[in-house]
Amino acid sequence: MIYRSLADVVLVLHLAFAVFAGVGGLLVLRWRRLARVHVPCAVWGALIMFGGWICPLTPLENGLRQRGGQAGYQGGFIEHYVVSVLYPRGLTRGLQLGIGIGVVLVNAAVYGPMIARARRRRKDGLTQSQQIWQRAGSSVDSADSV
């Protein structure tokens, strides 16, 4: 019973990781420091897709299921849980590459503008905190001139 429960925990963590790797960049728009965690996850997720590899969590989950008396499954996590629902014929190499490209595009759409803004700020020679103080000072100045 404990192995089945552990396999289910791995499944939930695996799903959370896959979703975070794919679209977690959207959270970075709100919490910028999350990028320190998200970027490596997104890179790992894309490498798994582009390399045609199987994530190490898949054999871990399968091993736990087998120890718990359940049958494991063939292929990878996405192929078994996601693609088998959306695409019953299974995961093709082209589909796997498409998922990897999707991960890269979503994250490029999020990080591209963020990087461009940071470069503009650096070019202007102001840190984010300096910009905040500058804005606060300009609103005080404009209030004084009234």
Backbone as JSON, one array per atom type, in Angstrom:
{
  "sequence": "MIYRSLADVVLVLHLAFAVFAGVGGLLVLRWRRLARVHVPCAVWGALIMFGGWICPLTPLENGLRQRGGQAGYQGGFIEHYVVSVLYPRGLTRGLQLGIGIGVVLVNAAVYGPMIARARRRRKDGLTQSQQIWQRAGSSVDSADSV",
  "N": [[0.82, -1.2, 0.0], [1.96, 1.26, 0.76], [3.81, 1.68, -1.27], [2.22, 2.11, -3.51], [1.01, 4.5, -2.78], [3.26, 6.14, -2.62], [4.0, 6.06, -5.32], [1.84, 7.43, -6.41], [2.29, 9.94, -5.29], [4.7, 10.61, -6.56], [3.72, 10.7, -9.16], [1.97, 12.95, -9.03], [3.83, 14.97, -8.36], [5.43, 14.8, -10.63], [3.65, 15.54, -12.64], [3.12, 18.16, -11.8], [5.68, 19.26, -12.08], [6.04, 19.0, -14.88], [4.01, 20.7, -15.87], [4.82, 23.11, -14.69], [7.36, 23.42, -15.89], [6.56, 23.79, -18.5], [4.72, 26.02, -18.61], [5.34, 27.66, -16.53], [6.72, 30.0, -16.75], [4.88, 32.0, -16.98], [4.16, 32.48, -14.37], [6.44, 33.7, -13.55], [6.2, 36.21, -14.55], [4.8, 37.5, -12.6], [6.16, 36.9, -10.18], [9.26, 37.53, -10.19], [11.67, 36.48, -9.18], [11.26, 33.79, -9.17], [12.17, 32.86, -11.52], [14.72, 31.88, -11.22], [14.37, 29.3, -10.41], [12.62, 28.34, -12.29], [13.83, 28.53, -14.9], [15.95, 26.5, -15.04], [14.24, 24.26, -14.8], [12.6, 24.47, -17.08], [14.53, 24.27, -19.08], [15.47, 21.67, -18.6], [13.07, 20.22, -19.09], [12.69, 20.81, -21.83], [15.03, 19.68, -22.87], [14.58, 16.97, -22.32], [12.42, 16.5, -24.03], [13.49, 17.23, -26.61], [15.68, 15.55, -26.73], [14.53, 13.08, -26.77], [14.38, 11.55, -24.54], [13.59, 9.76, -21.49], [12.12, 10.96, -18.62], [13.68, 10.78, -15.42], [11.87, 10.45, -13.34], [9.85, 8.86, -14.3], [10.71, 6.03, -14.48], [11.07, 5.76, -11.73], [8.47, 6.1, -10.68], [7.24, 3.91, -11.99], [8.7, 1.76, -10.88], [7.95, 1.94, -8.17], [5.2, 1.47, -8.43], [5.23, -1.18, -9.35], [6.41, -2.48, -7.15], [4.35, -2.1, -5.43], [2.51, -3.86, -6.32], [1.19, -3.22, -8.63], [0.88, -2.81, -12.19], [3.47, -1.43, -14.11], [4.12, 1.06, -16.65], [4.79, 1.37, -20.16], [7.06, 3.45, -22.01], [7.13, 7.06, -21.74], [6.22, 9.52, -19.23], [4.6, 11.65, -20.29], [3.72, 10.45, -22.63], [2.24, 8.31, -21.57], [0.3, 9.42, -19.73], [-0.63, 11.9, -20.74], [-0.51, 12.1, -23.63], [-1.71, 9.7, -24.31], [-4.34, 10.16, -23.74], [-4.99, 12.42, -25.28], [-3.94, 11.8, -27.81], [-4.48, 8.89, -28.94], [-2.92, 7.02, -30.42], [-0.35, 7.19, -29.58], [2.86, 8.57, -28.61], [4.6, 10.28, -30.98], [7.76, 10.92, -32.58], [7.76, 13.4, -33.86], [5.65, 14.69, -32.56], [6.7, 14.81, -30.01], [8.87, 16.52, -30.46], [7.4, 18.76, -31.16], [6.13, 19.38, -28.72], [8.39, 20.04, -27.23], [9.25, 22.32, -28.69], [7.05, 23.94, -28.2], [7.33, 24.39, -25.43], [9.7, 25.87, -25.45], [8.89, 28.12, -26.99], [6.76, 29.27, -25.46], [8.16, 30.02, -23.18], [10.09, 31.71, -24.29], [8.47, 33.78, -25.12], [7.78, 34.84, -22.69], [10.23, 35.36, -21.3], [11.73, 36.82, -23.15], [10.72, 39.59, -23.5], [11.19, 40.37, -20.82], [13.97, 40.2, -20.56], [14.72, 42.07, -22.49], [13.7, 44.45, -21.32], [15.3, 44.53, -19.01], [17.82, 44.88, -20.15], [17.5, 47.41, -21.33], [17.18, 48.94, -19.01], [19.69, 48.54, -17.84], [21.27, 49.7, -19.75], [20.47, 52.34, -19.49], [21.6, 52.76, -17.1], [20.41, 52.48, -14.62], [19.35, 50.82, -11.71], [16.69, 48.62, -10.71], [15.68, 49.41, -8.2], [16.68, 52.01, -8.08], [15.21, 53.16, -10.11], [12.65, 53.06, -9.03], [12.96, 54.81, -6.85], [13.54, 57.07, -8.28], [11.14, 57.52, -9.67], [9.46, 57.93, -7.47], [10.59, 60.24, -6.43], [10.13, 62.02, -8.54], [7.37, 62.27, -8.45], [7.06, 63.52, -6.03], [8.41, 65.91, -6.56], [6.73, 66.99, -8.55], [4.46, 67.42, -7.06], [5.36, 69.38, -5.34], [5.68, 71.54, -7.03], [3.17, 72.51, -7.49]],
  "CA": [[0.0, 0.0, 0.0], [2.81, 2.45, 0.84], [4.44, 1.9, -2.57], [1.21, 2.71, -4.39], [0.86, 5.89, -2.35], [4.47, 6.85, -3.05], [3.9, 6.2, -6.77], [0.89, 8.5, -6.67], [2.97, 11.2, -4.95], [5.63, 10.87, -7.66], [2.89, 11.08, -10.29], [1.51, 14.33, -8.83], [5.01, 15.83, -8.48], [5.85, 14.75, -12.03], [2.71, 16.37, -13.38], [3.36, 19.55, -11.4], [6.93, 19.67, -12.7], [5.83, 19.14, -16.31], [3.22, 21.91, -16.08], [5.67, 24.23, -14.32], [8.37, 23.58, -16.92], [5.93, 24.27, -19.73], [4.06, 27.33, -18.56], [5.71, 28.35, -15.29], [7.2, 31.33, -17.06], [3.79, 32.94, -16.73], [4.26, 32.86, -12.95], [7.61, 34.57, -13.43], [5.74, 37.58, -14.81], [4.35, 38.06, -11.31], [7.22, 36.71, -9.19], [10.46, 37.46, -11.03], [12.72, 35.63, -8.59], [10.92, 32.4, -9.48], [12.93, 32.51, -12.73], [15.91, 31.11, -10.8], [13.95, 27.9, -10.32], [11.91, 27.95, -13.5], [14.69, 28.38, -16.07], [16.51, 25.15, -15.11], [13.16, 23.28, -15.03], [12.2, 24.57, -18.48], [15.63, 23.72, -19.89], [15.42, 20.21, -18.43], [11.91, 19.73, -19.81], [12.95, 20.89, -23.27], [16.06, 18.67, -23.2], [13.91, 15.65, -22.31], [11.63, 16.4, -25.27], [14.33, 17.25, -27.8], [16.57, 14.4, -26.72], [13.78, 11.83, -26.86], [14.69, 10.81, -23.33], [12.52, 9.54, -20.52], [12.44, 11.62, -17.35], [13.99, 9.82, -14.36], [10.73, 10.22, -12.46], [9.01, 7.8, -14.88], [11.08, 4.72, -13.94], [10.84, 5.76, -10.28], [7.05, 5.83, -10.48], [6.98, 2.53, -12.41], [9.26, 0.85, -9.87], [7.09, 1.99, -6.99], [3.95, 0.78, -8.76], [5.5, -2.62, -9.41], [6.59, -2.93, -5.76], [3.03, -2.05, -4.79], [1.64, -4.87, -6.92], [0.53, -2.7, -9.83], [1.69, -2.88, -13.41], [4.04, -0.16, -14.56], [3.73, 1.34, -18.02], [5.88, 1.55, -21.12], [7.18, 4.81, -22.52], [7.34, 8.14, -20.79], [5.11, 10.11, -18.48], [3.7, 12.38, -21.18], [3.1, 9.47, -23.52], [1.27, 7.48, -20.85], [-0.79, 10.14, -19.07], [-1.17, 13.03, -21.5], [-0.71, 11.78, -25.04], [-2.64, 8.58, -24.45], [-5.69, 10.72, -23.7], [-5.18, 13.33, -26.41], [-3.54, 11.15, -29.06], [-4.46, 7.47, -28.56], [-1.92, 6.2, -31.11], [0.92, 7.26, -28.86], [3.76, 9.69, -28.8], [5.53, 10.18, -32.11], [8.92, 11.79, -32.43], [7.35, 14.73, -34.28], [4.85, 15.28, -31.48], [7.62, 15.1, -28.92], [9.58, 17.74, -30.84], [6.42, 19.84, -31.08], [5.98, 19.73, -27.31], [9.62, 20.75, -26.86], [9.21, 23.65, -29.31], [6.05, 24.69, -27.46], [7.95, 24.8, -24.16], [10.65, 26.95, -25.75], [8.17, 29.31, -27.45], [6.05, 29.9, -24.34], [9.14, 30.65, -22.3], [10.71, 32.83, -25.02], [7.5, 34.88, -25.09], [7.8, 35.44, -21.34], [11.54, 35.85, -20.91], [12.24, 37.77, -24.14], [10.47, 40.97, -23.07], [11.82, 40.64, -19.52], [15.4, 40.42, -20.82], [14.83, 43.34, -23.21], [13.53, 45.52, -20.33], [16.48, 44.57, -18.15], [18.92, 45.46, -20.93], [17.25, 48.85, -21.44], [17.49, 49.54, -17.71], [21.13, 48.51, -17.65], [21.81, 50.7, -20.68], [20.2, 53.64, -18.88], [22.44, 52.85, -15.91], [19.62, 52.51, -13.4], [18.85, 49.57, -11.18], [15.24, 48.68, -10.48], [15.4, 50.22, -7.0], [16.93, 53.4, -8.43], [14.07, 53.63, -10.91], [11.53, 53.28, -8.1], [13.24, 56.04, -6.11], [13.45, 58.18, -9.23], [9.71, 57.77, -9.88], [8.91, 58.5, -6.23], [11.08, 61.61, -6.34], [9.48, 62.87, -9.54], [6.01, 62.57, -8.02], [7.19, 64.52, -4.95], [8.76, 67.16, -7.23], [5.57, 67.54, -9.24], [3.53, 67.88, -6.02], [5.93, 70.62, -4.8], [5.56, 72.62, -7.99], [1.78, 72.95, -7.56]],
  "C": [[0.86, 1.26, 0.0], [3.45, 2.74, -0.52], [3.47, 2.53, -3.57], [1.03, 4.19, -4.05], [2.07, 6.72, -2.78], [4.47, 7.06, -4.57], [2.94, 7.32, -7.14], [1.49, 9.87, -6.35], [3.94, 11.58, -6.07], [4.86, 11.33, -8.9], [2.46, 12.54, -10.18], [2.69, 15.31, -8.97], [5.48, 15.91, -9.93], [4.94, 15.64, -12.87], [2.93, 17.85, -13.07], [4.64, 20.08, -12.05], [6.74, 19.91, -14.19], [5.05, 20.42, -16.63], [4.07, 23.15, -15.79], [6.74, 24.48, -15.38], [7.77, 24.19, -18.18], [5.41, 25.68, -19.67], [4.38, 28.11, -17.28], [6.27, 29.74, -15.53], [6.13, 32.39, -16.85], [3.77, 33.38, -15.27], [5.42, 33.83, -12.72], [7.23, 36.02, -13.74], [5.32, 38.27, -13.53], [5.45, 38.03, -10.26], [8.53, 36.47, -9.92], [11.54, 36.53, -10.48], [12.48, 34.14, -8.85], [11.67, 31.92, -10.73], [14.16, 31.66, -12.38], [15.6, 29.61, -10.69], [13.37, 27.45, -11.66], [12.83, 27.69, -14.69], [15.33, 26.98, -16.12], [15.44, 24.07, -15.36], [12.74, 23.29, -16.49], [13.28, 23.99, -19.39], [15.62, 22.2, -19.8], [14.25, 19.62, -19.21], [12.11, 19.73, -21.31], [13.99, 19.86, -23.69], [15.46, 17.27, -23.25], [13.15, 15.46, -23.62], [12.51, 16.32, -26.5], [15.24, 16.04, -27.88], [15.86, 13.07, -26.89], [14.0, 10.94, -25.65], [13.43, 10.56, -22.52], [12.98, 10.17, -19.21], [12.71, 10.56, -16.28], [12.83, 9.55, -13.4], [9.82, 9.09, -12.98], [9.42, 6.42, -14.38], [10.91, 4.63, -12.42], [9.38, 5.43, -9.99], [6.73, 4.38, -10.84], [7.49, 1.52, -11.39], [8.41, 0.8, -8.61], [5.76, 1.27, -7.25], [4.14, -0.73, -8.78], [5.71, -3.19, -8.01], [5.27, -2.95, -5.01], [2.04, -3.02, -5.41], [0.87, -4.39, -8.14], [1.48, -2.87, -11.02], [2.24, -1.49, -13.69], [3.54, 0.11, -15.97], [4.97, 1.55, -18.87], [5.92, 3.0, -21.55], [7.35, 5.81, -21.4], [6.05, 8.63, -20.17], [4.11, 10.78, -19.41], [2.98, 11.41, -22.11], [2.0, 8.69, -22.81], [0.06, 8.28, -20.37], [-1.42, 11.24, -19.93], [-1.51, 12.61, -22.93], [-1.71, 10.64, -25.22], [-4.1, 9.04, -24.4], [-5.95, 11.56, -24.95], [-4.93, 12.65, -27.77], [-3.4, 9.65, -28.81], [-3.4, 6.63, -29.26], [-0.55, 6.27, -30.45], [1.75, 8.45, -29.27], [4.69, 9.43, -29.97], [6.69, 11.12, -31.86], [8.57, 13.22, -32.82], [6.54, 15.43, -33.21], [5.74, 15.65, -30.31], [8.41, 16.37, -29.22], [8.65, 18.95, -30.77], [6.2, 20.32, -29.65], [7.2, 20.51, -26.84], [9.66, 22.16, -27.43], [8.19, 24.53, -28.59], [6.59, 25.22, -26.14], [8.89, 25.98, -24.4], [9.92, 28.23, -26.15], [7.44, 30.03, -26.31], [7.04, 30.65, -23.46], [9.87, 31.8, -22.98], [9.78, 34.03, -25.02], [7.48, 35.58, -23.74], [9.15, 36.09, -21.07], [12.11, 36.88, -21.89], [11.98, 39.22, -23.75], [11.12, 41.33, -21.73], [13.3, 40.97, -19.72], [15.59, 41.75, -21.53], [14.68, 44.52, -22.25], [14.76, 45.66, -19.45], [17.67, 45.19, -18.88], [18.74, 46.97, -21.09], [17.59, 49.55, -20.13], [19.0, 49.62, -17.5], [21.79, 49.56, -18.55], [21.61, 52.1, -20.12], [21.0, 53.84, -17.6], [21.68, 52.89, -14.6], [19.23, 51.1, -12.98], [17.35, 49.72, -10.96], [14.92, 49.54, -9.26], [15.67, 51.7, -7.28], [15.78, 53.98, -9.23], [12.87, 53.92, -10.01], [11.73, 54.58, -7.35], [13.12, 57.25, -7.03], [11.98, 58.54, -9.49], [9.09, 58.42, -8.64], [9.35, 59.95, -6.08], [10.41, 62.52, -7.33], [8.05, 63.18, -9.15], [6.03, 63.57, -6.86], [7.5, 65.88, -5.56], [7.55, 67.8, -7.89], [4.54, 68.04, -8.23], [4.02, 69.19, -5.43], [5.71, 71.79, -5.74], [4.14, 73.16, -8.09], [1.49, 74.06, -6.62]]
}
